[in-house]
């Protein structure tokens, strides 16, 4: 099984980076807060999946997409398989209104530090730390040519 994580990031009214947090409504882990997650469909590249999943789960179209230079592994005990999960950052302008999919029942934009405390999965907290470091200025600075996907 191939999956992606996508962290939707915008600039709040305070000028700082804000992360979109989504609360699960159905399926696995209802009530937990997370980032955008999705399954890579046949023939898709991970970055294409990340772009598609942001649109499907939030109604937002990213302005830029970054490879977070992070791949997490996750053991799926029911399938007795290990998933490798590349992480992406979808940058949007401001903190726009979100249209959540049926997977989620709530969405909130939070400053990175607050979002970090909200996330249920440790891998999400680690990714937000990387985002705060790598994209603090709103882009990847000298790493832009390596990390920017789209």
C-alpha positions as CSV (number, residue, x, y, z in Angstrom):
1,X,0.0,0.0,0.0
2,X,1.4,3.4,-1.0
3,X,0.4,6.5,0.9
4,X,1.3,10.2,1.1
5,X,1.1,12.8,3.9
6,X,0.4,16.4,2.9
7,X,0.7,19.4,5.2
8,X,-1.3,22.4,4.0
9,X,0.4,25.6,5.1
10,X,-0.7,29.2,4.8
11,X,0.3,32.6,6.3
12,X,-2.0,33.7,9.1
13,X,-3.1,37.2,9.9
14,X,-0.2,37.4,12.4
15,X,2.3,36.8,9.5
16,X,3.4,33.4,10.8
17,X,3.0,30.0,9.2
18,X,-0.2,28.3,10.0
19,X,-1.0,24.6,9.4
20,X,-4.4,23.2,8.4
21,X,-5.6,20.6,10.9
22,X,-8.4,18.2,10.0
23,X,-10.5,16.2,12.5
24,X,-11.4,12.6,11.4
25,X,-15.1,11.9,11.2
26,X,-15.3,8.4,9.8
27,X,-13.2,5.3,9.2
28,X,-10.1,4.9,11.3
29,X,-9.3,7.0,14.4
30,X,-12.5,9.2,14.5
31,X,-12.0,12.4,16.5
32,X,-8.2,12.5,15.9
33,X,-6.6,15.5,14.3
34,X,-4.3,15.0,11.3
35,X,-3.0,16.4,8.0
36,X,-4.2,15.4,4.6
37,X,-3.5,11.7,3.9
38,X,-4.1,9.7,0.8
39,X,-3.6,6.5,-1.2
40,X,-1.5,6.6,-4.3
41,X,-3.7,5.4,-7.2
42,X,-2.4,3.2,-10.0
43,X,-0.2,5.1,-12.4
44,X,0.1,8.2,-10.1
45,X,3.3,9.6,-8.8
46,X,3.4,10.6,-5.1
47,X,3.4,14.3,-5.9
48,X,0.4,13.9,-8.1
49,X,-1.4,12.1,-5.3
50,X,-0.5,14.9,-2.9
51,X,-1.9,17.6,-5.2
52,X,-5.1,15.6,-5.8
53,X,-5.7,14.7,-2.2
54,X,-5.4,18.4,-1.1
55,X,-8.1,19.3,-3.5
56,X,-10.3,16.3,-2.6
57,X,-10.0,16.7,1.2
58,X,-10.0,20.5,1.5
59,X,-11.4,22.0,-1.7
60,X,-8.2,24.1,-1.9
61,X,-5.8,24.3,-4.8
62,X,-2.2,24.7,-3.7
63,X,-0.1,27.5,-5.1
64,X,3.1,25.5,-4.6
65,X,4.0,22.0,-3.6
66,X,7.1,21.0,-1.8
67,X,8.8,17.6,-1.1
68,X,9.4,17.8,2.6
69,X,12.5,15.5,2.2
70,X,10.9,13.1,4.6
71,X,9.6,9.5,4.2
72,X,8.0,7.9,7.1
73,X,7.4,4.1,7.5
74,X,4.3,2.7,9.0
75,X,3.6,-0.9,9.8
76,X,0.1,-2.0,8.7
77,X,-0.5,-4.9,11.0
78,X,-3.8,-6.0,9.5
79,X,-2.1,-6.4,6.1
80,X,1.3,-7.4,7.6
81,X,2.9,-4.8,5.4
82,X,5.2,-1.7,5.7
83,X,4.0,1.4,4.0
84,X,6.5,4.1,3.0
85,X,4.9,7.5,3.3
86,X,6.5,10.5,1.6
87,X,5.6,13.9,3.0
88,X,4.7,17.0,1.0
89,X,3.8,20.6,1.9
90,X,1.1,22.3,-0.1
91,X,1.4,26.1,0.2
92,X,-1.7,28.2,-0.1
93,X,-2.3,32.0,0.0
94,X,-3.4,33.1,3.4
95,X,-5.7,30.8,5.5
96,X,-8.6,30.3,3.2
97,X,-12.0,28.7,4.0
98,X,-11.9,24.9,3.7
99,X,-14.5,22.5,2.3
100,X,-13.9,19.3,4.2
101,X,-14.5,15.9,2.6
102,X,-16.7,13.3,4.2
103,X,-13.6,11.9,5.9
104,X,-13.4,14.9,8.2
105,X,-15.9,16.9,10.2
106,X,-13.8,19.9,11.2
107,X,-10.9,22.0,9.9
108,X,-8.9,24.6,11.7
109,X,-5.9,26.8,10.8
110,X,-3.4,26.9,13.6
111,X,0.0,28.4,14.2
112,X,2.6,25.7,13.6
113,X,3.4,25.2,17.3
114,X,-0.3,24.9,18.2
115,X,-1.0,22.6,15.3
116,X,1.9,20.4,16.4
117,X,0.2,19.9,19.8
118,X,-3.1,19.0,18.2
119,X,-1.8,16.3,15.8
120,X,-2.5,12.7,16.9
121,X,0.4,11.1,15.0
122,X,4.1,11.7,16.1
123,X,5.1,11.7,12.5
124,X,2.9,14.7,11.9
125,X,4.5,16.6,14.8
126,X,8.0,15.8,13.4
127,X,7.0,17.0,9.9
128,X,5.6,20.2,11.3
129,X,9.0,20.8,13.0
130,X,10.7,20.3,9.6
131,X,8.2,22.7,8.0
132,X,8.9,25.4,10.6
133,X,12.7,25.1,9.8
134,X,12.7,24.5,6.1
135,X,9.9,26.9,5.0
136,X,10.0,29.6,7.7
137,X,10.3,32.3,5.1
138,X,7.4,31.0,3.0
139,X,9.7,29.2,0.6
140,X,12.6,26.8,0.8
141,X,15.3,29.6,0.4
142,X,18.5,28.1,-0.9
143,X,16.9,24.6,-1.0
144,X,14.0,25.8,-3.3
145,X,15.5,24.1,-6.4
146,X,15.7,20.7,-4.6
147,X,12.4,20.7,-2.6
148,X,9.9,22.5,-4.8
149,X,7.9,20.0,-6.8
150,X,5.4,22.3,-8.4
